[in-house]
Amino acid sequence: MNRLSCLRYAALCLSVSVAVRATESPPRSVDRAANVIYILVDDLGYGDLGCYGQNIIRTPNLDRMAAEGMRFTDHYAGSTVCAPSRCVLLTGKHTGHSTVVNNAEIDRSTVPMGDRGAAGQFPLKEDETTIARLAKQAGYRTACIGKWGLGSRNSTGDPNASGFDHFFGYYDQRDAHYFYVDWLWRNGEPVELKDNPKLHNQYTHDLLFEESVKWIKSNRNESFFLYLTFTIPHAELIVPEDSMKPYAGIEETEPWGDVEAEYRIERQQWGLYNACEKPRQTFAGMVSRLDRDVGRLLELLVQLNIAEHTLVLFSSDNGPHNEGGADPAFFSSSGPLRGGKRSLHEGGIRVPFIAWQPGKIKPGSVSEHVSAFWDVLPTVCDLLKVDVPEDTDGISFLPTLYGRTGQQKKHDYLYWRYGGSQAIRRGKWKAVGSDEKVSLFDLQADAGEQADLAAKRPAIASEMKALFEKARD
């Protein structure tokens, strides 16, 4: 960090310190349970943040979050695509045991004409144990704001039927590909965004952020769990001009699609992305807009005098995509890792993970603890002091967060399946393949998974294949 950056960082820390002293909020009860905000973003790669090695896109707020909190180097998503990853996160069961294992959707031909809220992905089971349901049973206020993707309105997977008091956003993750839609949903009721696809006057990411601010303010004196699921930087690639301006000097690639064509709502209905004239500048601007709003959220917690009382977790649902003109190779979005979205190699499932809670988490700490989405549910249970469901696959990492590493339990192995592929990580070893054949990698020596050691270490490869069958129902 150069001298100018150091001065800016010092000034920022000073402003936060002043905000803490200046607040006039009433003091908190020492017996009150801690709040939890889990920020999940869409298709952000392991290498897309400055604190994980990104050197083109500027992410000062997430970098500051890591500098003031804990950055994990070996944290994994629940899957390599959206819906199963989110199911794993909320239920604490890996894809060998979870309800949702792919992005399958209900038959759209059965959806009543005009009832968009009836469309969506395969739903969670009725009365599925979720983090939200457990938090609500513990007396917490609960909200999901953003992309859902685990069941349509009035299905068994409706967020309001899955433990969330409040929902605002997209039921259907196909709709969540777009940032200028004409409808969002609030607790089962449509919120009309009139002529938005034509006028581009309400960028839905901004609406999600504004809703989260209102909800946090209204629940500041309650214990709460907020599942904030921003849709940035998933395609389609589009962002307001102010977020693109800092990247005007980027070496641009060819426009994606027919940039002369009118932006069409019909393309959204057909599941097709609209054109993007400057894909690289747009993608960088989307990540920076995300970064800006994470910073604003942390500042809000300070201003409300609940920062030290709120555990904020930040991650991505899977690795980077290459859709709609996105160029992950240009940005090194997977960092040193192999693969991206839809791959069970490290680039598809190892994701950035940052934890922040002033006064509780040691600033600037870095953890190599191997963890995954299915660990979040038992961690929240540990924090709330409620019983962990017996059927979870997870292990609480709260001891790591709070500096009690000697008490931290570890996994024997982690498991994923997607389509016809499976993967296991056990210690330094990683296996990717099927019941019949696996490729074997030593992640300690080869994080990029370039050297297949299955032929040289057949005993370990056989052990991994046996775990494939053991890990799934």
N, C-alpha and C positions, 0 to 999 in steps of 0.2 A: 504494500500500500504506500503510495507516494505521499509527500508532505501535505499537498493540497487535500488529498482524500482524507488524511488523518485529521486535518483541521475541520473539514466538513463533518466528519463522523463525531468529533468532539462537540461541535456546535449542536448536532442533532441530539446527542446524549444529554447535553445541558438543557435543551428545550423540553425533553421528556421529563427530566428531573424537576424543572420549574412547574410543569403541568401537574406533576404529582403533588407538589407542595401547595399549589394554588387551588386545587379542587376544594369545593365546599360540600361535597357529598357527605352524607351521614356516615359515621364509622360502621364497620361491619361487625357482626357478631362473630366471636372467635369460634363458636360451635357450629357455624353454618358450613354445610358441605361445599366442596369446591365446584365451580362451574367447569364445563368442558365445551370447547369449540373445536370441531374437527373440520378442517378445510380440505376438501377433496377437489382437485382440478382434473381436467380431462385431457389425456394424451400428452402430458408434459414429460419430457425425457429426463433420464438421469443426469445428462450433461447440459440441460437448458438453463440452469441457474449459475450465477457467478460463483457462489460458494461451493459448487460442484464442478467448477472448471470452465464455465462458459465465458468466452472473451469477446463476443460480439454483442449479444443482448445484455442490456444493463438491468440488473435486478437489485438495486441498493436496499430495498426494504426487506426482502427475503434474506439477503446477505446479512442485514442487521439482525433479523430474527435469529439467524444461526449464531451470530456473534454474541447475542445476549442469551442464547439458549443452548440447545444440544442438536448437533447434526449427526445423523446415523449414516454410516457408510454401507451397511449390509441389510437394508430393509426391503421387503418384497411385497408387491401387490398380490391380491388374491387370485388374479388371473391375468391373462394377456389381452383381454377385451373387457368392455365396460360392465355389462350386466352381471356376469358371474363374479367379477372382482368386487362389486358393490354388495352383492349377496354375502360373500365371504366376510367382508368388513363388518356388516351389520349383525351377522349371526354367529361369528366366531367359529365357523366350520370351513375347512378347506374344501377344495373342489372334489375331493374323494368322497365327501359326505354331504355337501350342500345341495339345496334345492335347485338352484339355477347354475348350470354349467356352461351355458353358451348364450348368444344373443338372440335366441329363438323368439319369435313373435307370435301372438295369436293370429288366427286366420282373419285377415282384414276384410275378406268378403262377408264375414258375419257381423261386421260393425255397422250399426244403423247409420244411414246417410246423415251427415251433419254432426254426428256425435263424436267429435275428435277425442274426447276424454275416454272413450271406450276402447281406443286402440292402445297398443303397448306391448311390452315384452312379457314373457312367461312370469307369472306372479309368484311371490312368496306364498308359502302355505298358510292356511288359516291358523291364527294363534302362534305363528312362528316366533320363537324367542329372538328378540332383537335388542341391541343396545338401548334403543329408545324405550322399548317396553320395560326393560329393567330399570332404567332411569326414572320413568314415570311412576313405577311401583314404589320407588324410593322417595317420591315426593317432588321430583324435578319437573320443571316445565320443559317441554321438548318441541323442537321445530326442525323441519327439513326445508331448506330453501335452495332451489336450483333444480338440477336434473335428477329424476328418480330412476326410471328404467327397470322397476321391479314389480310392475303390475299397473293396470289401468284404473281409472276412477271406478269406485264401487266394486272392484275385484277383491279377492282375499289379500292381494298385495298392495292395495291402496295405502299410501303412507299414513293416512288418518286411522287406518285399521291395523297399522303395524307399530303403534306406540307413539306416533307424533301428534301432539296437540294442534300443531299448525303446519300447514304446507303451502308453499308458494313456488311455482315454477312449471316445469315440464313433467307430465306423466311419462310420455313416450320419448325415449332417447333418440328416436329418428327425428322427431321435431326439434330436439335440442341441438341438432347439427347447425341450426340457423339462428342468427342473431337479430333478424328483423322479421319476426313473425307477427301474425295478427291476433293471436290469442296466447295467454298464459292462464294458469289455474291457481285459485286460492281456495283451499279447503272444499274442493268439489265444484266450485262455481267458476265459470269462465270470466276472465278479465280481458275485455276487448282492448286491443291496441289498433285502433281504426286507421286503415290505410298505411300501416307501418311498413309492409313490404315495398310499397311504392315510395313513401316519403322518407323512409329511413330516419325517423325522428325519435325513436325509442330503442336504443341499443339494449338488448335484454340483459346483458351482463350488468349494466348499470342499474337496471331495475332490481336485479337480485341483490346487489350490494345495498341499495337503498332500503330494501325490505329487511335485510339483516340488521342494519343500523336501527331501524324503527323497533324491531323485535327485541334486540338487546336492550335498548333504552327502556322499553316497557316492562322488561323482566329483570332489570338491574338489581332489584331488591329481593329477587327469588333465586333459588338454585336452579340452574338451567343446563340443558344439553342442546347445543346447536350443531346440526349436521349441515354444513354450508358447502354445496356442491356446484361450484362455478363450472361453466362449460368451456371456458377458454383453456387451452388454445386449439381445441378440436376444430376441424374444418366444419362449415365452410370458412375460408379465410376472408375476413372482413373486420374492419375496426374503424372508429372515427378518426378523421385526419390528424387530430392533435396528437394521437399516440404514434402515428407513423413519422411525423416530422423529424424526430431525433435520428431516424435511420435513413434519411434521404441520401446519404453518401454511400450506402451499402451497394456493393456490386450486385446488380439485379439480374435475375434470370429472365427467360422469355415469359410473357404474359400467359396465364393459364386460362384456357377456354376462349370463348368469343367475347372479347371485351367491348365490342361495339353493340352487342345485343342488350336489350332492356332487361333489367333485373326482374325476374319472373317468379311470382308466387307459385305458378304451376310447376316449376322445377322443384320447389320444396315438396309439393304434393307427390311428385314422382320420385322423390328421394335423390334428386340430382343437385350437385353444387352449381351455383352461379359462378361466373368468370371472375378472375382476380388479375388486375393489371400488373401489380407489383407484389408477387407472392412473398418474397423474402422480407421486404419492408413491412408488409402486413403482418406476417407471423411474428416478427420481432416486436412490432407495436402491440400485438395482442398479449404477448408475455409481459411487456412493460406495463400495460394497463392492469393486468392481474396483479403484478408486483405493487403498483401504486395503491390498489385497493386493500391489499393485505396490510400495507403500512398504515393506511387510514383506519383500518379495523383495530390494529394494535394501539394506535394513538387514542382511539375512542375508549378502549378499556382503561387506559391510563387516566383519561379525563373523567371517567365515571368512578374512579378509585376502586376498580375491581380487577386490575391487572394481576396483582399478586395472588388473587383469589381465583384466577381463571387459567386452566391448562389449555393452551392452544396447540393443536397438532396440525401439521400441513403435509400433504402428500399428493401423489398422482395415481390415477386408477390403473395405469399400465404404461408401457413404453411409448415412444413417439410414433406418430402416423406419417404417412407420405401421401395423404389424400388432398384433393382440391388444390393442388399446386404446392403443397408443403415440401420443403427441401431439407430433411433432417441431416443429410450428409454435409451440406454447406455449414450448418451450425454445430456439427458434431453433437447432435442432440442425445445420442446414446453414450456420449463420453467415450471411455475406453472399451465399452462393452459391445458384444456382438448382437445384432438383431434389433428389432423394434416391435411395435404392436403386432399381435397375432403370432409371435414367436415365443417359444418357451426357453430360448437362450436368454442370457442375463439382460440384454438390452430391452427385452419385451416385458420383463417382470421385476427387475431391480429398479427401484424408484427413489427419488429424493424423499427424505423424511426429516422434518424439523420439529422440535418440541420447544415451547417457550412458556415460561412461568417465572417472572421476576421474583427473586427471594427464595425460590424452591429449586430451580434448575441452575446448575453452575454455568455461568456465562462462558461462551467459547468452548464448551466441552464437545468432544467428538467420540462417538461410540461405535465400536466394531461389533456390538452385540447383534447376532443374527436373529432377525425378527420378521414378522409378516402381518398382513392385515388381520388374520384370525387371532392375533394377540391383542388387538385393540379392545375387544369385548371384555376379556378378563382383566385387562389393565384398568378399564373404567370401573368394573366391579370392585377391584382392589381399592381404587380411589374413593368410591362411594361407600365402601365397607358393606357390600351386599354379597350374597353367596354367588359363586360362579356356577353356571349350569354344568351338570356332569358331562354333557355330551359335547362340550367345546373341545376344539383341537388346539386352542391357544394357551399361551403362558403369559402372565402379566409381566410387562417390562417396567412397572412402576419403580422397582428397586434401582434399575439403571437410571431412570429419570431423576430420581431423588438422591443419587450418590451412594446407594447401599448395594454396591456391586457384589459384595460378598454374599448377599442374600438372593442374587439373581439366578433363577433356574434357567436351564437351556434346553432347546429341542434336541431330540435324537436326530430328527431329520425334518425337512420341509417337503411338501408334495404339491404338485399341480397336475391337472389334466385339461386339455383343450382339444376338441376334435379327436383325432386319432393319436395325438401325441401326449406324452407324460414327461414329467421332470421330477427329479429328487435332488435336494441338496443335503448332504450329510457331512458336517465338518467342512473340510476343504474340498471335498469331492462333489462333483455335479454330474448327473446322468440325464440325458435327454434321449427319448426314443419311444419304443413300444415294448410290449411284453416279450416280443421275439428278439429285438435288437436294440442296443443302446450305444450312444457315444458317451465317452467318459472324459471328464476334464478335471484338472487340478486348479481350482480357482485361486489358490494361494500363489501359484507360479504363473498362471495363465488366466487372468480375469477375462480376457477377450475370447476365451474358448476356441483357440485356434488349433491346438494339438490334441487329437483324439487318442486317448491312452487305453481304450478298451482292449485292444489286442495285447498290449504290454502288461496290463493289470487285469487279467480275466477274472480273478477271484472277486475283486471289488466290483467289476461290472456285473457279475452274477448276483452279488448281494443286492445291488441296486435294482435289478430286475425283479428279485423276490419282493423287495419293498413296494414296487409298483402294485402288486396284487394285494399286499397287506394293507396298503394305505386307503383303498377305496371299497365302497359298497357297490 
